Amino acid sequence: MSETYVEVIRQTPAPLPPLSESDPLSHAQWTSFMALADAVIPSVKPAATAQKLKDQIIPDSTYSDIYNGLRAIISKDASDDLLKEYVTEKPSAIPAFKSNIHRLLATNIPNDPKMQMLVALSTLGSRTGALILTGSPVQIANQSLHARQAVLRRWSVSMIPSLRMLSRSLTSLTKLYWARTSPTLSRILAYPRTPVHGTPGKGFDFAFLQIPPAQPSKDGPEIIETDIVTVGSGCGAAVAAKNLSEAGHKVIVVDKAYHWPPEHLPMSEENAAVQLFMQGGTIISDDTMMNVIAGSAWGGGGTINWSASLQTQGFVRNEWSQPPHNLSFFTSAAFQDSLDRVCERMGVTADGIRHNKTNQVILDGARKLGWAVKEVPQNCGGENDRHYCGYCTLGCGSCGKKGTTETFLPDAAKAGAVFVEGFDAREVIFEKRNGQKTATGIKGIWVSRDSNRGVSGKDKTTREVTIKAKKVVVSAGTLQSPLLLLRSGLRNPNIGHNLHIHPVSLVLGIWDEEVRPWEGGILTAVCSEFENLDGHGHGTKIEAMTMLPGWVAPFMPWPGDGLDMKTLAARFKNMTGYISLARDRDTGQVYPEKQTGKVRVSYTASKFDQRHILEGVIAIAKMLYVEGAREILTVIPGVSSYIRDNAVDPGSTTEGVNNPRFQAWLDEIRATGFPSPQTIFGSAHQMGTCRMGSNSRTSVVDPKGKVWGTEGLYVMDASVFPSASGVNPMITNMAISDWTSRELAKEMGTADGDASSLGKPRL
C-alpha cells in the first residue's frame, strides 16, 4: 500500500533562533539521556531482526498480530512503509528531538532542576552510579532496552521521591519532544500542519520602531521620550494602549517578543513553543509537579489563547468588593460597563457556535446527568460559525479570533501609538520628586530582527535603550510584572506572592470512531456544576482541552512499555480531552532565579484544591461514560484506564453511572488521589502576583492600579487580580485595564489642563 496522505503547508516558516554554542550536556550525559529516551519511545522489532541494546523485542509469533492491530487503528492513508517507519522510530534518530532537548536545557530550564538532571545522567554513566540507581553495575546505555524500561518502571513506584520524580521527568520530556518532532506521528494520524477549516486572513500591518546602531562617537543608551510607556503587549497592555492613545497621549508599547503576521500562523508545535511561549512553554514549579504555560508573544495571551470569553462571575465580584480586599469597584456599574465594552470590541457572542465532538460531549453528558452547563462565548467578531479551528494556541492564521492583534493594538496604532518589538525591559527608572518616589521611564535591551526580517540569524543589532516617560504602565503578565518591580528596587513584601494559577488535571476519552479532535473550536462549552464545592466560591469547572498531539502527549500516561505507548499515541485521532480546572483558594509565589533572573514558580496544589480537582476528574469520567466512550484515561499515576466491554457490562447502557464495575473504578480514583511527586498538573492561567487592594499591607497596587509607595507607576494585567477569577481571565483582565487606564487618562488630562479628548482617536 502506498501512502496517499500528502499535505501542502501554506504557512511561511518562522525559523528558530540559533542554539547556544555551548552544549548543555557532555557526550556521556547525552548517551545516558538518549538511552532512556529510546526506552520510553523505542524501536520495536520482531525477535528475528531485533538487537537487544537498540530495540524492544517482540516474539516473532505475535509480531504480525501486533502489527496488524496497529494497521487497523492508524489513518487509512498511511502506507505499510510508513507504519514500519513509525514502529521502528526512536528519539535518538530524530535530530530535531536532540536540538529541542539542547534548547530546553541550555535556555529554558532554571539551573537547579537542570543540575539535578545532569547529576543523575552523569551518575548513570558510571558503573558505581548505575549500580546505586539501577541495581546493575552496567552503565545505563549498555543495559538492554528491556532492562532500561524496567528501571524506569521501578523508579516510578520507588519509595524514594527523587526517583519517582526522575522517572516522571524523563518520560514526560521524551513524550513531549517526540510528539513535536516525530517525522511519522502526524502522518500516522493524518494530523495536518495547516488547518483544514478556514482560510488565511489579512492581519493589521504593524510598524515597529527601529533603533539605529550605536555610533562610535556616541556613548550610552539610545534615549526616547514619550508620555506613557507600556511594558508588554498582552490583554491588559493592549486595552490600556488603546485608551491612553485615544485620549491624546503619546504612547510607546514595548515587548520582548516579536510579531508574527498571519501568514506564519499557526506555527508548528515545535516552533510555537519557542516563538510564542515563555521559556519554551516549559516552566516547571519548584516541586516539579506543575507545568506552567504562559504566552510570550506580540499580543500576549490574546495571541495564543482559546477564544473563551467569560465575564467575571457575581460571586467573585462580591468577594473582591468585601474584606480583606474592599474594592467596591467590582460590584459597580462601571466595572460591568468595562466588561461589556471589551466584549463588544471583540464581537464576543455564543451565537452560531459549531461544537466539535469534545465540546458536544460536555453539553450532552452534563444534560444527561442533570448538571449546569452552557456554551462559552467566543471573541470571533460575531462569526463563530466561520471560526472552526482547533489550532489557535499556535496563533490564529485566519484572523477569525479577534484578539489583541486584531482589535485593541490596531486601535492604538491608529490613534498614534508607537510599537517596539524585541525590547527586554530591565528596570523602571525612578526620581525623587516632591519627596515621592516617581517613575520617569524604563531601561532595557533592544534586539533587532536579522537581515531577513526573522530572528534566526546572527546579524542583529543590540542596543541599550532608555525610554523617558511621564507614566509607566507595567503589563508584562503575572509571571514577569513582579520580577520587573523587584529588579527596579521595590520591596513591598507582597510583590510576587498571592499567585493563583487555576491548576488542572487532564482526562482523556477514546472513542470507537475517528473524531479528529484538533478540528473545531477549542473551548466552546463549560460545565459549572462543581464550581462551589466549599460554599465559598471554590471548586472546579469542566472544560475542553486543546487537542494537539504535542500538548497532550506529556500528560498521557506512559504504560511502561514502548509498544503500548506508540499504540496509545496512534489512537490520538479517536481521543477527546478535558480539564478539571480549580478556582484555587491557596496560593504560591514567583521569584527570580539568582543566577539567571529567569522566573521561578513556587507553587504546590494544596490538599484542599486537589480535592476539588479530583471531583472534577470523576465528573469528567462520568460524562465520558454516559456518552459511550470506549476507554477513559486519567493522568493519575497508578490508576488504570477504564475500558468499556459491553459483554462484561451488559447493563452499562441502562444503569448509567451506577454500573458497579464503573463505580469500582471511580473508587480507585478516589483512593489513589494525586500521588506526590509523580503527578503532573498544568496551568495556563496565572493571576494575583501584584494584587490590587485597599492598603499596602496586603497588596501591591491601589484600587486604580498605581503601585503603592510610588508615583507614576501602574500595573495593568492579570497580576492585579485580588484572587483567582474562576474563569478564563482574558475578559476580567481587559475590563480592569479598561477602567484603570481610563482613570489614568482622566488624571493626566486634568493635570495637563485638558480631559476632553478621552475616548477620541488622535488625528
C-alpha positions in Angstrom: 0.0 0.0 0.0 1.4 3.4 -1.0 1.0 6.5 1.1 -1.8 8.8 -0.2 -1.7 11.4 2.6 0.3 14.3 1.1 0.0 17.7 2.8 0.6 21.2 1.3 1.7 23.5 4.1 0.6 27.1 3.4 2.3 28.8 6.4 5.5 30.8 5.9 8.3 29.3 8.0 9.3 31.0 11.3 12.9 29.7 11.8 14.1 29.4 15.4 16.9 31.4 17.0 20.2 29.5 16.9 21.0 27.1 19.6 23.6 28.1 22.2 27.1 27.4 21.1 28.0 25.6 24.4 26.5 22.1 24.7 24.5 21.8 28.0 25.4 18.1 28.2 28.6 16.2 27.9 28.9 13.3 25.5 28.4 10.8 28.3 25.4 12.6 29.6 23.8 12.7 26.1 24.5 9.0 25.9 22.6 8.3 29.1 19.7 10.6 28.2 19.2 9.1 24.8 19.4 5.6 26.2 16.5 6.4 28.5 14.5 8.3 25.8 14.8 5.3 23.5 13.4 3.2 26.2 10.3 5.4 26.5 9.7 5.6 22.8 11.6 2.6 21.4 12.2 1.0 18.1 10.0 -2.1 18.1 11.1 -5.2 16.1 10.5 -8.9 15.9 13.0 -11.1 17.6 14.4 -12.3 14.3 15.8 -8.8 13.4 15.9 -7.0 16.8 19.1 -6.0 18.6 18.9 -6.3 22.4 20.5 -2.9 23.1 18.6 -1.0 20.4 15.2 -2.4 20.1 12.2 -3.6 22.1 11.9 -7.2 21.1 8.6 -8.8 20.2 8.3 -12.6 19.8 8.1 -13.5 16.1 4.9 -15.4 16.7 3.0 -12.4 18.0 4.6 -9.5 16.0 2.3 -10.0 13.0 -0.8 -9.7 15.2 0.5 -6.6 16.9 1.5 -5.0 13.5 -2.0 -5.7 12.1 -3.6 -4.3 15.2 -1.8 -1.1 14.7 -2.6 -1.2 11.0 -6.3 -1.2 11.9 -6.2 1.9 14.1 -3.9 4.3 12.1 -5.0 6.6 9.3 -6.3 4.7 6.2 -4.0 6.8 4.1 -0.8 5.6 5.9 1.3 3.2 3.9 2.8 0.0 5.2 6.2 1.6 4.8 5.1 4.5 6.9 3.8 2.1 9.6 7.1 0.2 9.7 9.0 3.6 10.0 6.7 4.6 12.9 7.1 1.3 14.7 10.9 1.4 14.4 11.3 5.1 15.1 13.2 6.2 18.2 14.1 9.7 19.6 17.9 9.3 19.2 17.4 9.0 15.5 15.5 12.3 15.2 17.9 15.3 15.0 15.1 17.8 16.0 14.5 15.8 19.2 18.1 16.4 20.3 18.1 20.0 19.3 14.9 20.6 21.3 16.4 19.0 24.4 19.5 21.1 23.8 17.5 24.3 23.7 15.4 23.3 26.8 18.5 22.6 29.0 20.6 25.4 27.7 18.0 28.2 27.6 14.7 27.4 29.3 15.2 25.3 32.4 16.4 27.0 35.6 19.8 25.9 37.0 18.6 23.9 40.0 16.4 21.4 38.2 18.9 21.3 35.3 21.8 20.4 37.6 19.7 17.7 39.3 19.1 16.2 35.8 22.8 16.4 34.9 24.0 14.8 38.1 21.6 11.9 37.5 22.7 11.4 33.9 26.4 11.5 35.0 25.7 9.0 37.7 24.0 6.6 35.3 27.0 6.8 33.1 29.4 5.3 35.7 29.4 1.7 36.8 29.2 2.6 40.5 26.4 5.1 39.9 24.4 2.7 37.7 24.7 0.1 40.5 23.2 2.6 43.0 20.4 3.8 40.8 19.5 0.8 38.8 20.8 -2.2 40.8 23.1 -3.2 38.0 26.8 -2.3 37.6 26.3 -1.9 33.9 26.2 1.7 32.6 22.6 2.6 31.7 23.4 2.9 28.0 24.9 -0.6 27.9 21.9 -2.2 29.6 19.3 -3.9 27.3 16.4 -1.8 26.2 14.1 -4.1 28.2 16.3 -3.5 31.3 16.1 0.3 30.9 12.3 0.1 30.7 12.3 -1.9 33.8 14.4 0.7 35.5 12.0 3.5 34.6 9.1 1.4 35.9 10.9 0.7 39.2 11.7 4.3 39.7 8.1 5.3 39.1 7.0 3.4 42.1 10.1 3.8 44.2 9.9 4.7 47.9 12.4 7.4 47.1 10.6 10.6 45.9 13.5 11.8 43.8 13.5 8.6 41.8 9.7 8.9 41.2 10.3 12.4 40.1 13.2 11.4 37.8 11.1 8.8 36.1 8.3 11.2 35.5 10.5 14.0 34.2 12.4 11.7 31.7 9.2 10.1 30.4 7.3 13.4 30.1 10.1 15.2 28.3 10.6 12.3 25.9 6.9 12.1 25.1 6.7 15.9 24.7 9.5 16.4 22.3 9.0 13.1 20.4 5.4 14.1 19.7 6.5 17.6 18.5 9.4 16.3 16.3 8.4 12.9 15.1 8.6 12.6 11.3 5.9 9.9 11.3 3.3 10.6 14.0 1.4 13.4 12.2 1.3 11.2 9.1 0.1 8.2 11.0 -2.7 10.3 12.4 -3.3 12.4 9.2 -2.9 15.4 11.5 -2.2 18.4 9.2 0.1 21.3 9.9 -2.4 23.6 8.1 -5.9 23.6 9.5 -8.4 22.1 7.1 -11.1 24.6 8.1 -10.9 28.4 7.5 -8.9 30.5 5.1 -5.8 32.7 5.6 -6.7 36.1 7.0 -5.3 39.6 6.4 -3.8 41.0 9.6 -3.1 44.5 10.7 0.2 45.9 9.2 2.1 46.8 12.3 5.0 49.1 12.1 7.8 48.8 14.6 10.3 51.5 15.7 13.8 50.6 14.6 16.8 51.8 16.8 19.9 52.8 14.8 23.2 51.0 15.5 25.4 52.7 18.2 27.7 55.3 16.8 31.4 55.1 17.8 31.4 58.7 18.8 28.4 58.4 21.0 28.5 56.5 24.3 25.4 55.5 26.3 22.0 54.2 25.5 19.6 55.5 22.9 17.2 58.0 24.5 13.5 58.1 23.6 10.8 60.3 25.2 7.1 59.8 25.4 4.1 60.5 27.6 3.4 56.9 28.6 5.4 53.7 28.1 3.6 50.3 28.4 5.7 47.3 29.1 4.0 44.3 27.4 1.5 44.0 24.6 -0.9 41.5 26.0 -4.6 41.7 27.0 -4.1 44.4 29.7 -1.5 46.3 27.8 -3.4 46.4 24.5 -6.5 47.8 26.1 -4.5 50.4 28.1 -2.6 51.5 24.9 -5.8 52.0 23.0 -7.5 54.1 25.7 -4.5 56.2 26.5 -3.6 56.8 22.8 -7.2 57.7 22.0 -7.2 60.1 25.0 -4.4 62.1 23.1 -1.3 60.9 24.9 1.9 59.7 23.2 2.2 56.0 24.0 5.0 53.6 23.3 4.3 49.9 23.7 7.3 47.6 24.1 7.5 43.9 24.2 10.3 41.3 24.4 8.5 39.2 21.8 8.3 39.7 18.1 5.3 40.0 15.9 4.4 37.1 13.6 1.8 38.0 10.9 -1.0 35.6 10.0 0.9 34.1 7.1 3.2 32.4 9.7 0.3 31.1 11.7 -0.5 28.6 13.1 3.1 27.7 13.7 4.3 24.1 14.1 4.1 23.0 17.7 7.9 22.9 17.9 8.3 26.5 16.7 5.4 27.9 18.6 6.8 26.7 21.9 9.9 28.9 21.3 8.4 31.8 19.4 5.1 32.3 21.2 5.6 30.9 24.8 7.7 31.9 27.8 10.7 29.7 28.3 9.7 27.4 25.6 6.4 26.6 27.3 8.2 24.5 29.9 8.1 26.5 33.1 8.1 23.9 35.9 7.2 24.7 39.5 9.8 24.1 42.2 8.1 20.9 43.3 8.2 19.8 39.6 4.5 18.8 39.8 3.1 21.9 37.9 3.7 22.6 34.2 3.0 26.4 33.9 2.3 27.6 30.4 2.4 31.4 29.7 2.4 33.4 26.4 5.4 35.4 25.3 4.1 36.7 22.0 3.2 40.1 20.4 -0.3 40.4 21.7 0.4 38.3 24.8 -2.1 35.7 25.9 -4.6 37.1 23.4 -2.4 35.6 20.6 -2.3 32.1 21.9 -5.5 31.6 24.0 -8.5 29.6 23.1 -11.1 32.3 22.3 -13.0 31.7 25.6 -14.6 35.0 26.6 -16.3 34.6 30.0 -17.1 37.6 32.2 -16.3 37.7 35.9 -18.9 35.9 37.9 -21.0 37.7 40.5 -19.7 35.6 43.5 -16.1 36.5 42.6 -17.0 40.2 42.2 -18.7 40.2 45.6 -15.6 38.5 47.1 -13.4 41.2 45.7 -15.6 44.0 47.0 -15.6 42.7 50.6 -12.8 42.4 53.3 -9.9 41.9 53.1 -9.9 43.4 49.5 -12.6 46.2 50.0 -12.7 47.0 46.3 -16.2 48.3 45.7 -15.5 49.0 42.1 -16.1 45.3 41.2 -19.7 45.5 42.2 -20.3 48.8 40.5 -22.0 49.5 37.2 -18.6 50.9 35.9 -17.0 47.5 36.1 -19.9 45.9 34.2 -19.6 48.7 31.6 -15.9 47.8 31.1 -16.7 44.1 30.8 -19.3 44.9 28.2 -17.1 47.4 26.3 -14.2 45.0 25.8 -16.5 42.2 24.8 -18.3 44.4 22.3 -15.0 45.4 20.7 -14.1 41.8 20.1 -17.6 40.8 18.9 -18.0 38.3 21.8 -21.0 36.1 21.5 -22.1 32.5 21.8 -24.4 32.7 18.8 -23.7 30.4 15.9 -21.1 28.2 17.7 -20.3 24.9 15.9 -19.3 22.4 18.6 -16.8 19.7 17.9 -17.0 16.2 19.5 -15.0 17.3 22.5 -17.3 20.1 23.5 -20.5 18.3 22.4 -19.7 15.6 25.0 -19.6 18.3 27.7 -23.0 19.7 26.6 -24.7 16.3 26.2 -23.1 14.5 29.1 -23.9 17.3 31.5 -27.5 17.4 30.3 -27.9 13.6 30.8 -26.5 13.9 34.4 -28.6 17.0 35.2 -25.6 19.3 35.7 -25.2 23.0 35.0 -23.7 23.6 31.5 -23.5 26.3 29.0 -21.9 27.5 25.8 -18.8 29.6 26.1 -18.9 32.9 24.3 -16.1 33.4 21.7 -14.2 36.5 20.7 -14.7 35.8 17.0 -16.3 39.1 15.9 -19.8 37.5 15.8 -18.7 34.9 13.2 -18.4 31.8 15.4 -19.7 29.6 12.6 -16.7 30.5 10.4 -14.0 30.1 13.1 -13.9 26.3 13.4 -10.3 25.9 14.1 -8.5 24.0 16.9 -5.0 25.4 16.3 -5.4 28.9 17.9 -2.9 28.1 20.7 -0.3 28.1 17.9 -1.5 31.5 16.6 -4.6 32.2 14.6 -3.8 32.3 10.8 -7.4 33.1 9.8 -7.7 36.2 12.0 -11.1 34.8 13.0 -10.1 35.2 16.6 -10.4 38.9 17.3 -7.8 39.0 20.0 -5.4 41.9 20.8 -3.6 41.9 17.5 -6.9 42.2 15.6 -8.6 44.8 17.8 -7.0 46.9 20.6 -3.4 47.1 19.3 -4.6 48.2 15.8 -6.9 50.8 17.5 -3.9 52.1 19.5 -1.8 52.3 16.3 -4.5 54.3 14.5 -4.6 56.7 17.5 -0.8 57.2 17.2 0.8 54.6 19.5 4.3 53.5 18.7 5.4 49.9 18.9 8.8 48.3 19.7 9.3 44.6 19.5 12.4 42.8 20.8 12.6 45.1 23.8 13.5 43.4 27.1 12.6 45.9 29.9 15.2 45.5 32.6 14.1 48.1 35.2 11.9 51.1 35.9 13.7 54.4 36.4 12.8 56.5 39.5 13.5 60.0 40.7 12.6 61.8 43.9 10.1 64.5 43.1 8.4 66.4 45.9 9.6 63.8 48.3 7.9 61.0 46.3 9.5 58.0 44.5 8.4 58.8 41.0 8.7 56.6 37.9 10.2 58.5 35.0 10.8 55.8 32.4 12.4 52.4 31.8 15.7 50.9 30.8 16.1 47.9 28.6 17.9 46.0 25.9 16.6 46.1 22.3 17.5 43.3 19.8 16.5 43.9 16.2 15.4 41.2 13.7 18.1 39.8 11.4 18.6 41.0 7.8 16.0 38.5 6.6 13.4 40.0 8.9 13.5 36.9 11.1 15.1 36.0 14.4 17.3 33.0 13.4 20.2 35.0 12.0 23.2 36.3 14.0 23.3 39.7 12.2 21.1 41.5 14.7 21.6 44.9 16.3 21.6 45.1 20.1 21.2 48.4 21.8 20.7 49.7 25.3 17.6 51.9 25.3 16.2 54.3 27.8 12.6 55.5 27.4 11.7 58.5 29.4 8.0 58.9 30.2 5.6 60.7 32.4 3.9 57.5 33.3 5.0 53.8 33.3 2.4 51.1 32.8 3.7 47.6 33.6 1.7 44.9 31.8 4.3 42.1 31.5 2.0 39.5 32.9 1.6 37.7 36.2 5.0 35.9 35.9 7.1 38.9 34.7 5.5 42.1 36.1 6.6 41.3 39.7 10.1 40.5 38.5 10.4 43.9 36.8 9.2 45.6 40.0 11.8 43.7 42.1 14.6 44.4 39.6 13.6 48.1 39.9 14.3 48.1 43.7 10.7 47.9 45.0 10.5 46.0 48.3 6.8 45.6 49.0 6.7 42.1 50.5 3.5 41.3 48.6 5.3 41.5 45.2 5.4 38.1 43.6 3.2 36.5 46.3 -0.5 35.5 46.2 0.0 33.6 43.0 -3.1 31.8 41.7 -2.9 29.5 38.7 -6.2 27.6 38.2 -4.4 24.2 38.5 -5.8 21.5 36.2 -5.7 17.7 35.7 -6.5 16.0 32.4 -8.9 13.2 31.5 -9.0 11.6 28.0 -11.7 9.6 26.3 -11.1 7.2 23.5 -14.0 6.5 21.0 -14.7 3.8 18.6 -15.0 6.3 15.8 -12.4 8.7 14.5 -13.1 12.2 15.9 -10.1 14.3 14.7 -10.0 16.3 17.9 -7.8 19.0 16.6 -10.6 20.3 14.4 -13.2 22.8 15.7 -13.3 25.5 18.3 -11.1 24.5 21.3 -13.3 25.6 24.2 -16.9 26.2 23.4 -18.7 24.6 26.4 -18.3 24.6 30.2 -19.8 22.6 33.0 -20.1 24.7 36.2 -21.9 22.2 38.4 -18.9 21.8 40.7 -17.7 25.4 40.9 -18.7 26.0 44.6 -17.8 22.8 46.4 -16.8 24.6 49.6 -19.7 27.0 49.8 -17.3 30.0 49.4 -16.8 30.0 45.7 -14.0 27.4 45.4 -14.5 24.4 43.2 -13.8 23.2 39.7 -15.1 23.8 36.2 -15.0 21.2 33.4 -13.7 22.5 30.1 -12.2 21.1 26.9 -8.5 20.7 26.3 -6.7 21.8 23.2 -6.1 18.5 21.4 -2.8 18.9 19.6 -0.5 15.9 20.0 2.5 17.8 21.4 0.3 19.4 24.0 -1.4 16.3 25.3 1.5 13.7 24.9 3.4 14.8 28.1 0.3 14.2 30.2 -0.6 10.9 28.6 0.3 8.0 31.0 3.4 6.1 30.0 2.3 2.4 30.1 5.8 1.2 31.0 6.1 -0.4 27.6 7.1 1.4 24.4 4.9 -0.5 22.1 1.9 0.3 24.2 2.9 4.0 24.2 3.1 4.0 20.4 -0.2 2.3 20.2 -1.8 4.8 22.5 -0.4 7.7 20.5 -1.7 6.2 17.3 -5.2 6.3 18.8 -5.0 10.1 19.3 -7.3 10.7 16.4 -10.0 8.9 18.3 -9.5 10.9 21.5 -11.1 13.8 23.2 -9.6 15.6 26.2 -10.9 17.6 29.2 -9.6 19.5 32.1 -10.8 19.8 35.7 -9.9 23.4 36.4 -9.9 24.5 40.0 -10.5 28.0 41.3 -7.7 27.7 43.7 -8.0 29.1 47.3 -4.4 28.6 48.2 -1.5 30.4 46.6 2.1 30.3 45.6 4.9 32.7 44.7 7.0 33.8 41.7 10.6 35.0 42.1 13.7 35.4 40.0 16.4 32.7 39.9 19.6 34.2 41.4 22.0 33.1 38.7 19.9 33.8 35.6 17.0 36.0 36.6 14.6 33.6 35.0 11.2 33.3 36.6 10.8 30.5 39.2 7.4 29.3 40.4 6.9 28.1 43.9 3.5 26.5 43.9 2.2 23.2 45.3 -1.5 22.5 44.8 -2.9 22.2 48.3 -4.8 19.2 49.5 -7.9 21.5 49.7 -7.6 22.4 46.0 -6.6 18.9 45.0 -9.9 17.5 46.4 -11.8 19.9 44.1 -9.7 18.9 41.1 -10.3 15.2 41.8 -14.1 15.8 42.0 -13.8 17.3 38.5 -11.8 14.3 37.2 -14.6 12.0 38.5 -17.2 14.2 36.9 -15.5 14.1 33.5 -15.2 10.3 33.7 -19.0 10.2 34.3 -19.7 12.4 31.3 -17.5 10.2 29.1 -19.2 7.1 30.4 -22.7 8.2 29.8 -21.7 9.4 26.3 -20.3 6.0 25.4 -16.5 6.4 25.4 -14.8 3.1 24.8 -11.9 3.9 27.1 -11.4 6.5 29.8 -7.9 7.5 30.9 -6.9 9.8 33.8 -3.3 11.0 34.1 -3.1 9.9 37.8 -0.1 7.7 38.3 -1.1 4.1 39.3 -4.7 4.4 38.1 -5.6 2.0 35.3 -7.8 3.1 32.4 -11.4 2.1 32.3 -12.3 0.0 29.2 -15.9 -0.4 28.4 -16.8 -4.0 27.5 -20.4 -4.5 26.6 -20.0 -8.2 27.2 -18.8 -7.6 30.8 -21.0 -4.6 31.4 -24.4 -5.7 30.0 -26.3 -3.0 31.9 -24.0 -0.2 31.0 -26.5 1.5 28.7 -29.4 1.4 31.2 -27.6 1.6 34.6 -25.6 4.7 33.5 -23.0 5.8 36.1 -24.5 3.3 38.6 -22.8 0.4 36.9 -20.9 -1.5 39.7 -17.8 -2.0 37.6 -17.6 1.7 36.7 -18.3 2.7 40.3 -15.4 0.5 41.5 -13.1 2.2 39.1 -14.2 5.6 40.4 -13.5 4.3 43.9 -10.0 3.5 42.7 -9.5 7.1 41.6 -10.7 8.5 44.9 -8.5 6.1 46.9 -5.4 7.0 44.9 -5.8 10.8 44.8 -2.8 12.6 43.3 0.4 10.9 44.4 3.4 13.2 45.1 5.7 13.9 43.4 4.9 11.8 40.3 1.6 13.6 39.5 1.7 16.3 36.8 -0.7 19.2 37.0 -1.0 22.0 34.4 -1.7 25.7 34.4 -2.5 28.2 31.6 -3.9 30.9 33.8 -1.7 32.9 36.2 -3.1 35.7 38.4 -2.5 37.8 41.6 1.2 38.4 42.0 0.8 42.3 42.0 -2.7 42.1 43.5 -5.0 45.1 43.9 -6.2 46.1 47.4 -7.2 48.9 49.7 -3.9 49.1 51.6 -0.2 48.4 51.1 0.0 45.9 53.9 -1.9 43.3 51.8 -1.5 44.4 48.2 0.9 45.8 45.6 -1.4 48.3 43.7 -4.1 50.6 44.9 -7.7 50.5 43.6 -6.7 52.4 40.5 -3.7 50.2 39.7 -1.0 52.5 41.0 1.9 50.8 42.7 1.9 51.6 46.4 4.7 53.9 47.5 5.3 55.3 44.1 4.0 58.0 41.7 3.6 57.5 38.0 3.9 53.7 38.1 0.9 51.4 37.3 0.3 47.7 36.8 -2.4 46.7 34.3 -2.6 42.9 33.7 -3.9 39.8 35.4 -1.3 40.1 38.2 -3.6 42.7 39.9 -6.5 40.2 40.4 -7.2 40.1 44.2 -7.7 36.3 43.9 -8.4 33.7 41.3 -11.0 34.7 38.8 -12.5 31.3 38.4 -13.0 31.8 34.7 -10.6 32.2 31.8 -9.0 35.5 32.8 -8.9 37.4 29.5 -12.1 39.4 29.8 -11.6 40.2 33.5 -8.0 41.3 32.7 -9.2 43.6 29.9 -12.0 45.1 31.9 -9.8 46.0 34.8 -7.3 47.5 32.4 -10.1 49.4 30.6 -11.2 51.1 33.8 -7.7 51.8 35.3 -6.4 53.2 32.0 -9.4 55.4 31.5 -9.0 56.7 35.1 -5.3 57.4 34.4 -6.2 59.2 31.1 -8.6 61.4 33.1 -6.0 62.2 35.7 -3.4 63.0 33.1 -5.9 65.1 31.1 -6.7 67.0 34.3 -3.1 67.5 35.1 -2.4 68.8 31.6 -5.4 71.0 31.7 -7.5 69.1 29.2 -9.6 66.0 29.8 -11.9 66.5 26.8 -10.0 64.1 24.4 -10.7 61.0 26.4 -12.0 58.2 24.1 -11.4 60.2 20.9 -8.8 58.9 18.4 -5.9 61.3 17.9 -5.8 62.5 14.3 
